């Protein structure tokens, strides 16, 4: 680990009395060369920006002092790819994350009380339940009765409906699979209760939209969760106009306690939100909408990821492309010409190849300026890995996906195709810029879980021993950079936040131990004690 002593400032001579110095800190940030830098005092100006970082023992300018008491202070972490409203929604509805069996999930559903007409939520994972199949409508009927229920799979790419929900949606044996979707069926062709990707809307469209009050509560809950785990910003991977309006309203009223880099979901939402072109950072750099999110395919867990060859455990199934390659190219070229960054969800090797092929059609100067992104970059054909660097495409990766997927991924695609899977080391060594996130609420939003997974390639229970495909692991400074400077760069904000250097916003956290001085296996146990955005505390552990 390369560390440099950081001593910097902006005309410290006569510090304003409103400046606040956080003294006796075990401070870390990233220096201009990308290495770790240390400091003992952080000086924050009255406008919420960093004024200076000073070496331990250096004279401290006049003003307010707060004693950090030797605790570790570091830049706030940024999740480059999450689903902000989804995080709050799941926290307020049925959350099946962590259930290890169908029976446990049914017990949680049986205990859930709601006055809503529908039972909704998500987080189920048939692989974790070791079912060897998808759950059925009948198994949901047993604990929901006559009330319609629809629960999203943990990855958001499949939904589990009960019989009442299927009936309300008119889904029968005669219902055709929609484009980009699949209705799971029994041997007689009857729907079994699970709808994959594009088929989910058949039921989801029948669920009453939440009220403004309910939606506001979801956003407030999400922001509180983010602050509690040290996230001072997030890229929201796919929003609609209503969500953009809610963000603007929260920003105007001082309730937006994290920096949100919004990505419009698809061309229609992009045009509705920003008809005049990208909306740059505003509201004291709390909000921007400069990007469009597209989905090239589904997910591995539901076998919706678009593969070049059939799944190893499902011969004849290559997954679900959301666009043909010509349409994908046209949409990306059009958005690029209008000045929008394009961020493409790509899980399978065919989807990644198609996304890279579409990006290659964009003029080089536009690619450089717009910083297009491949979201997930999970299963990539080895021959396609060098194309990221050649095209200047950012790899927006989620380290905890690798440790959650490891067993399932091997079953789905086999060891040979995993040669280009979750290949962070290969991408970094080839010169690719990496931005890290979690895809919350698909995975927990805690970025220290992501740091742990990136470095150890193990799940939090220490499996597998020695790590999974550790030749693709990241170093801790690299992972730290991916959650700070890498994410900021991917959001066109490297001059605004991501490091604690003069002139940038004072977005920082105080944690209970030094992540750079503990065993990597314990990184996920780091606890955030305080979170600050723009110099103002937005979370304090009780």
Secondary structure, DSSP 8 states (H G I E B T S, - for coil): --EEE--EES--TT--TT-EEEES-EEEEE-TTSSEEEESEEEE-TTSBEEEEE-TT----SSEEEE-TT-EEEE-EEEEEE-HHHHHHHHHSEE-TT--SHHHHHHHHHH----SSSEEEEEE-TTTTT-SS---HHHHHHHHTTS-EEEEETTSSEEEE-HHHHHHHT--TT----TTEEEEE-TTS-EEEEEEEGGGHHHHTTS----HHHHHHHHHHHHHHHHHTTEEEEEEEEE-HHHHHHHHHHHHTT---SEEEEEEEHHHHHHHH-TTS-EEEETTTTEEEEEEEEES---TTTT-S--SS-BTTBTT-----SS-HHHHHHHHHHHHHTT-EEEEEE-SHHHHHHHHHHHHHS-HHHHHHHT-EEEE--B--HHHHHHHHHHT-EEEE-HHHHHHHHHHHHHHHHHHHGGGBT-HHHHHHTT--EEE---TTSS---HHHHHHHHHH---TT--STT-SSGGG---HHHHHHHTTHHHHHHTT-TTTSSS--TTSB--EEEESS-GGGS-GGGGGG--EEEEEETTEEEEE--
